[in-house]
Amino acid sequence: MVKKVVTDLAVSGKKVLVRADFNVPMKDGVITNDNRIVQALPTIKYLIENNAKVILFSHLGKVKTEEDKAKLSLKPVADRLAELLGKEVTFVPETRGEALENAIAALKDGDVLVFENTRFEDVDGKKESKNDPELGKYWASLGDLFVNDAFGTAHRAHASNVGIASNLESAAGFLMDKEIKFIGGAVDQPVRPFVAILGGAKVSDKIGVIEHLLNKADKVIIGGGMAYTFMKAQGLEIGKSLLEADKVDLAKELLARAGDKLILPIDAKVAPEFSNDAPITIVKNADFPTDQMALDIGPASVELFTKELQGAKTVVWNGPMGVFELSNFAGGTIGVCEAIAKLKDAVTIIGGGDSAAAAMQLGFADDFTHISTGGGASLEYLEGKELPGVASISDK
């Protein structure tokens, strides 16, 4: 079903509640990466320009104790947002009550207010995370309309997304709309050939994604730590590489079902220990030493994956090819980034998480059509699951 977008709402003069994803990394109260705030700006600016009273809120980190509250206030986010917008942003350090209600009542058209971390409501009984109906109803009572722009939490039914949406007319923000169109569209109606690249550590994290994409994609390329469970299933020596022994039989079944659709690495960068300073050897699969571990795919695998990507018109990538945080084992991830970046006329999508971090860190962010802001949410979307945060948005 097609969902309403913020442009479908009559927002002028209205109090518009906006669930943003301001779950930004912080160190000692300082934001270390403001990408998620920047991504929310188009929706916020649209609402300001169209004379809405904008009421923003988000979760930040996991809040279990009163001590967590001290470290996880949204105040630094409100301050950074004011800098990015070049206008005053009112911050209310409450999640409910008279001070919040009065501040909202005082808003003029085009004003912006941020209220406190929604997960402060979790300290006493997980009201936010368990979608407490009274909390959802209360938050909904603070506004006239609801815009959900937090794709990063769309796979969770919380009071701040599903709870509010069940009490108010709602719409997707521009970022949420983009995620639905790109990730949903890529998997459900891809321009072919469609190639999926899956990496990361564990098969168990991505079983549903692999199974779903084997039915949808023309090729599924597998790298990262999870490739070695598949290699074990093929009867190959993998030394001390990452292995999920209880998933070997499943990997055998997937290999049998996939035929030549599933592509695995053919060589690896191996080392005796998990360290950037460890001596590196590049080995073919057949020559894998018993006392070493694979920490990245090798150059021949990068070449193979590049060849398999040639001519692709839709590419979805989720998960790095090796331990990219260690510079000596980032080559495979860089190689795949470069191969995707060079594709002509292709829709190229990174499905959040570590691969998104890698592409940004390695300077490839501008070479992709879309980089998802949701880790878990994009994974579940790639699995073909219905996301409660998306499902709860009003239909057109």
C-alpha positions as CSV (number, residue, x, y, z in Angstrom):
1,M,0.0,0.0,0.0
2,V,1.3,3.5,-0.9
3,K,1.9,5.6,2.3
4,K,1.1,9.3,2.8
5,V,4.1,11.6,2.6
6,V,4.5,14.9,4.5
7,T,3.5,16.8,1.3
8,D,0.1,15.1,1.5
9,L,-0.7,16.8,4.9
10,A,-2.1,20.3,5.4
11,V,0.5,21.5,7.9
12,S,0.2,25.3,8.0
13,G,-0.6,26.5,11.5
14,K,-0.7,22.9,12.8
15,K,1.4,21.3,15.6
16,V,3.3,18.6,13.7
17,L,4.9,15.8,15.8
18,V,8.0,14.5,14.1
19,R,9.7,11.2,15.1
20,A,13.2,11.7,13.9
21,D,16.2,9.4,14.2
22,F,18.6,11.4,16.3
23,N,20.4,8.3,17.7
24,V,23.8,9.8,17.0
25,P,27.2,8.6,18.3
26,M,28.4,10.7,21.3
27,K,31.5,10.8,23.3
28,D,31.6,12.7,26.6
29,G,28.4,14.6,25.7
30,V,29.8,15.6,22.3
31,I,28.3,14.4,19.0
32,T,31.0,12.6,16.9
33,N,28.9,12.2,13.7
34,D,25.9,14.3,12.9
35,N,24.9,12.5,9.7
36,R,21.5,11.4,11.2
37,I,20.6,15.0,12.1
38,V,21.7,16.2,8.6
39,Q,19.5,13.5,7.0
40,A,16.4,14.8,8.9
41,L,16.8,18.4,7.7
42,P,14.8,18.2,4.5
43,T,11.6,17.2,6.4
44,I,12.2,19.8,9.2
45,K,12.9,22.6,6.7
46,Y,9.8,21.7,4.6
47,L,7.6,22.0,7.8
48,I,9.2,25.3,8.8
49,E,8.8,26.8,5.3
50,N,5.1,25.7,5.3
51,N,4.4,27.4,8.7
52,A,4.0,24.3,10.9
53,K,4.9,24.3,14.6
54,V,7.5,21.5,14.6
55,I,7.8,19.2,17.6
56,L,10.7,16.8,17.3
57,F,11.6,13.8,19.4
58,S,13.8,10.7,19.2
59,H,15.5,8.0,21.2
60,L,19.2,8.1,22.0
61,G,21.1,5.0,23.1
62,K,19.7,2.5,25.6
63,V,18.3,4.1,28.8
64,K,17.9,1.6,31.7
65,T,19.0,3.6,34.8
66,E,18.9,7.2,36.1
67,E,22.7,7.3,35.4
68,D,22.0,6.6,31.7
69,K,19.7,9.6,31.7
70,A,22.6,11.9,32.7
71,K,24.7,10.8,29.7
72,L,21.9,10.5,27.0
73,S,20.0,13.8,26.9
74,L,19.0,15.1,23.5
75,K,20.2,18.6,24.5
76,P,23.4,18.4,22.4
77,V,21.2,17.3,19.4
78,A,18.9,20.3,19.9
79,D,22.0,22.6,20.0
80,R,23.5,21.1,16.8
81,L,20.1,21.2,15.0
82,A,19.9,25.0,15.9
83,E,23.4,25.5,14.3
84,L,22.4,23.5,11.1
85,L,19.1,25.3,10.8
86,G,20.5,28.7,11.6
87,K,17.6,29.4,13.9
88,E,16.5,29.0,17.6
89,V,15.4,25.5,18.7
90,T,13.6,25.2,22.0
91,F,14.7,22.3,24.1
92,V,12.5,20.9,26.8
93,P,14.2,18.4,29.1
94,E,11.0,16.5,29.7
95,T,9.1,13.7,28.0
96,R,5.7,14.7,29.4
97,G,4.1,17.2,31.8
98,E,3.2,20.8,32.2
99,A,6.5,22.3,31.2
100,L,6.4,20.5,27.9
101,E,2.7,21.2,27.3
102,N,3.2,25.0,28.0
103,A,6.3,25.2,25.7
104,I,4.3,23.5,22.9
105,A,1.3,25.9,23.5
106,A,3.7,28.9,23.2
107,L,5.0,27.8,19.7
108,K,4.4,30.1,16.8
109,D,4.2,29.0,13.1
110,G,7.7,28.0,11.9
111,D,9.0,27.4,15.4
112,V,11.0,24.3,16.3
113,L,11.0,22.4,19.6
114,V,12.9,19.3,20.6
115,F,11.7,17.3,23.7
116,E,13.8,14.8,25.7
117,N,15.0,11.3,24.8
118,T,11.9,9.1,24.4
119,R,13.7,6.2,26.1
120,F,13.8,8.1,29.4
121,E,10.3,6.6,29.6
122,D,11.9,3.1,29.7
123,V,13.6,3.6,33.1
124,D,10.3,2.9,34.9
125,G,8.7,0.0,33.0
126,K,9.8,0.2,29.4
127,K,6.8,2.4,28.4
128,E,8.4,3.6,25.1
129,S,10.0,0.3,24.0
130,K,6.9,-1.8,24.8
131,N,4.6,0.7,23.0
132,D,2.6,1.6,26.2
133,P,-0.9,2.6,24.8
134,E,-1.3,5.4,27.3
135,L,2.0,6.9,26.4
136,G,1.4,6.8,22.7
137,K,-2.0,8.4,23.3
138,Y,-0.5,11.1,25.5
139,W,2.2,12.0,23.0
140,A,-0.4,12.1,20.2
141,S,-2.4,14.6,22.2
142,L,0.5,17.1,22.0
143,G,0.0,17.6,18.2
144,D,-2.4,17.7,15.3
145,L,-0.5,15.6,12.8
146,F,2.3,13.0,13.0
147,V,5.3,12.6,10.6
148,N,7.4,9.5,11.0
149,D,10.9,10.1,9.6
150,A,12.8,7.6,11.7
151,F,13.5,4.6,9.4
152,G,16.2,3.4,11.9
153,T,13.5,2.4,14.4
154,A,10.8,1.3,11.8
155,H,11.4,-2.4,12.6
156,R,10.3,-1.7,16.2
157,A,6.7,-1.0,17.5
158,H,7.4,1.8,20.0
159,A,5.1,4.3,21.6
160,S,6.9,7.1,19.7
161,N,6.1,5.6,16.2
162,V,3.3,3.0,16.2
163,G,1.7,4.4,19.4
164,I,1.3,7.9,18.1
165,A,0.4,6.8,14.6
166,S,-2.6,4.8,15.9
167,N,-4.0,8.0,17.4
168,L,-3.3,10.6,14.7
169,E,-3.3,11.2,10.9
170,S,0.3,10.3,9.9
171,A,2.7,10.5,7.0
172,A,6.2,9.5,6.1
173,G,8.9,12.2,6.2
174,F,11.2,12.6,3.1
175,L,13.9,10.3,4.6
176,M,11.4,7.6,5.5
177,D,9.8,7.9,2.0
178,K,13.2,7.6,0.4
179,E,14.0,4.4,2.3
180,I,10.7,2.8,1.5
181,K,11.2,3.6,-2.2
182,F,14.8,2.6,-2.5
183,I,15.1,-0.5,-0.4
184,G,11.5,-1.7,-0.9
185,G,11.6,-0.9,-4.6
186,A,15.1,-2.4,-5.2
187,V,14.0,-5.8,-3.7
188,D,10.4,-5.9,-5.0
189,Q,10.7,-4.4,-8.4
190,P,14.4,-4.4,-9.3
191,V,15.8,-3.3,-12.7
192,R,17.7,-6.4,-13.7
193,P,20.3,-7.8,-13.5
194,F,19.9,-7.5,-9.7
195,V,23.0,-8.4,-7.6
196,A,23.0,-8.6,-3.8
197,I,26.3,-8.5,-1.8
198,L,26.2,-9.7,1.7
199,G,29.0,-9.5,4.2
200,G,29.5,-9.2,7.9
201,A,30.4,-11.7,10.6
202,K,27.5,-14.1,11.0
203,V,25.3,-16.2,8.8
204,S,22.8,-16.3,11.7
205,D,22.3,-12.5,11.4
206,K,21.3,-12.8,7.8
207,I,19.6,-16.2,7.2
208,G,16.3,-14.5,6.3
209,V,18.0,-12.0,4.0
210,I,20.0,-14.7,2.2
211,E,16.9,-16.8,1.7
212,H,14.7,-13.9,0.6
213,L,17.4,-12.5,-1.8
214,L,18.1,-15.9,-3.4
215,N,14.5,-15.8,-4.6
216,K,14.7,-12.2,-5.8
217,A,18.3,-11.5,-7.0
218,D,20.1,-12.8,-10.1
219,K,23.3,-13.2,-8.1
220,V,24.1,-13.2,-4.4
221,I,27.7,-12.5,-3.5
222,I,28.8,-13.5,0.0
223,G,31.9,-12.1,1.7
224,G,33.0,-11.3,5.2
225,G,33.3,-13.7,8.2
226,M,30.1,-15.5,7.2
227,A,31.6,-16.8,4.0
228,Y,33.7,-19.3,6.0
229,T,30.7,-21.2,7.3
230,F,29.7,-21.7,3.6
231,M,33.2,-22.8,2.8
232,K,33.2,-25.3,5.7
233,A,29.9,-26.6,4.2
234,Q,31.8,-27.1,0.9
235,G,34.3,-29.3,2.8
236,L,37.1,-26.7,2.6
237,E,39.8,-26.0,5.2
238,I,39.1,-22.6,6.9
239,G,41.8,-22.7,9.7
240,K,40.9,-20.5,12.6
241,S,38.5,-18.4,10.6
242,L,35.1,-17.4,12.0
243,L,32.7,-20.4,12.0
244,E,29.2,-20.9,13.1
245,A,29.4,-24.7,13.4
246,D,25.6,-25.0,14.1
247,K,24.9,-23.3,10.7
248,V,27.0,-25.5,8.5
249,D,24.0,-27.8,7.5
250,L,21.9,-24.7,6.7
251,A,24.7,-23.4,4.6
252,K,24.8,-26.7,2.7
253,E,21.1,-26.5,2.0
254,L,21.4,-22.9,0.8
255,L,24.3,-23.8,-1.5
256,A,22.4,-26.7,-3.0
257,R,19.3,-24.5,-3.6
258,A,21.3,-21.6,-5.0
259,G,23.3,-23.4,-7.6
260,D,25.5,-21.0,-9.5
261,K,23.6,-18.0,-8.2
262,L,25.6,-17.8,-5.0
263,I,29.2,-16.5,-5.3
264,L,31.8,-17.1,-2.6
265,P,35.4,-15.7,-2.2
266,I,38.2,-17.7,-3.9
267,D,41.1,-16.4,-1.9
268,A,41.7,-14.7,1.5
269,K,44.1,-12.5,3.4
270,V,45.0,-14.6,6.4
271,A,46.9,-13.9,9.6
272,P,47.8,-15.9,12.7
273,E,45.9,-13.5,15.0
274,F,43.3,-10.7,15.0
275,S,45.7,-7.7,14.8
276,N,46.6,-5.0,12.3
277,D,50.2,-5.8,12.9
278,A,50.0,-9.5,12.3
279,P,51.9,-10.9,9.3
280,I,49.6,-11.2,6.3
281,T,49.6,-14.0,3.7
282,I,47.3,-14.2,0.7
283,V,46.1,-17.8,0.1
284,K,43.8,-19.5,-2.4
285,N,40.9,-21.5,-0.8
286,A,42.6,-24.8,-1.6
287,D,45.8,-23.8,0.3
288,F,44.3,-22.5,3.5
289,P,46.6,-23.0,6.5
290,T,45.2,-24.7,9.5
291,D,46.8,-22.2,12.0
292,Q,45.6,-19.0,10.4
293,M,42.4,-17.0,10.2
294,A,40.9,-15.1,7.3
295,L,40.4,-11.4,8.1
296,D,39.6,-10.2,4.6
297,I,38.8,-11.4,1.1
298,G,41.9,-11.5,-1.2
299,P,42.6,-9.7,-4.5
300,A,41.4,-12.5,-6.7
301,S,38.0,-12.5,-4.9
302,V,37.8,-8.7,-5.4
303,E,38.4,-9.3,-9.1
304,L,35.8,-12.1,-9.2
305,F,33.2,-10.0,-7.4
306,T,33.9,-7.0,-9.8
307,K,33.4,-9.3,-12.8
308,E,30.1,-10.6,-11.4
309,L,28.9,-7.0,-10.8
310,Q,29.6,-5.9,-14.4
311,G,26.4,-4.9,-16.2
312,A,24.3,-4.9,-13.0
313,K,21.4,-2.4,-12.9
314,T,20.4,-2.8,-9.3
315,V,22.9,-3.5,-6.5
316,V,22.1,-3.9,-2.8
317,W,25.0,-4.2,-0.4
318,N,24.9,-5.1,3.3
319,G,27.9,-5.9,5.4
320,P,31.7,-5.4,4.9
321,M,34.0,-8.0,3.2
322,G,36.5,-8.1,6.0
323,V,37.7,-6.5,9.2
324,F,37.6,-3.0,7.6
325,E,38.3,-1.2,10.9
326,L,41.9,-2.6,10.7
327,S,43.5,-0.8,7.8
328,N,45.4,-3.8,6.6
329,F,42.2,-5.8,6.2
330,A,40.1,-3.0,4.5
331,G,41.2,-3.9,1.0
332,G,38.3,-6.2,0.2
333,T,35.6,-3.7,1.3
334,I,37.4,-0.9,-0.6
335,G,37.6,-3.1,-3.7
336,V,33.8,-3.8,-3.6
337,C,33.1,-0.1,-2.9
338,E,35.1,0.8,-6.0
339,A,33.5,-1.8,-8.2
340,I,30.0,-0.6,-7.2
341,A,30.9,3.0,-7.5
342,K,32.1,2.5,-11.1
343,L,28.8,0.9,-12.4
344,K,27.1,2.9,-15.0
345,D,23.3,3.6,-14.9
346,A,22.8,1.4,-11.9
347,V,20.7,1.9,-8.7
348,T,23.2,1.2,-5.9
349,I,22.0,0.9,-2.4
350,I,23.9,0.3,0.9
351,G,21.6,-1.3,3.5
352,G,22.8,0.6,6.6
353,G,25.0,-0.7,9.4
354,D,28.7,-1.4,9.0
355,S,28.7,-1.2,5.2
356,A,27.3,2.3,5.4
357,A,29.9,3.2,8.0
358,A,32.6,1.7,5.7
359,A,31.5,3.6,2.6
360,M,31.4,6.9,4.5
361,Q,34.7,6.3,6.3
362,L,36.4,5.2,3.0
363,G,35.1,8.3,1.1
364,F,32.6,6.6,-1.2
365,A,29.4,8.0,0.2
366,D,28.6,10.2,-2.9
367,D,29.1,7.3,-5.3
368,F,26.0,5.4,-4.2
369,T,22.4,6.1,-5.1
370,H,21.2,5.6,-1.6
371,I,22.8,4.8,1.8
372,S,20.3,3.6,4.3
373,T,20.2,5.2,7.8
374,G,18.8,2.0,9.3
375,G,20.9,-1.0,10.3
376,G,18.3,-3.5,11.7
377,A,15.4,-1.9,9.8
378,S,17.1,-2.2,6.4
379,L,18.1,-5.8,7.2
380,E,14.5,-6.7,8.0
381,Y,13.2,-4.8,4.9
382,L,15.7,-6.8,2.8
383,E,14.2,-9.9,4.4
384,G,10.8,-8.9,3.0
385,K,9.4,-8.4,6.5
386,E,6.7,-5.8,7.2
387,L,8.1,-3.1,9.4
388,P,5.6,-1.9,12.1
389,G,6.9,1.7,11.9
390,V,6.1,1.8,8.2
391,A,2.9,-0.2,8.4
392,S,1.4,2.2,10.9
393,I,1.8,5.3,8.6
394,S,-1.6,6.3,7.1
395,D,-2.2,5.0,3.6
396,K,-2.8,7.4,0.7
